Amino acid sequence: MIIKAEVKMDPKCRLLLPCPFCGGKPYPKALGDDYGEYWFLCEACHCQGPLGQSKREAKILWNKRD
């Protein structure tokens, strides 16, 4: 399931927040080279963020705390 996010210039996009569950450091993952699906994964607890169509969109979705 892909969640669409409003991708606009947002100061929050510059910083990658720690994992909302354990405070661990997230790192980017990609689904293949040509698919254009990205997400962030916590290196400590392996929590996964939502899929985005770009690394930038995946970062915005990871940082979203609603």
Buried (B, 14 or more C-beta within 10 A) or exposed (E): EEEEBEBEEEEEBEEBBEBBEEEBEBEBBEEEEEEBBBBBBBEEEEBEBBBBBEBBBBBBBBBBEE
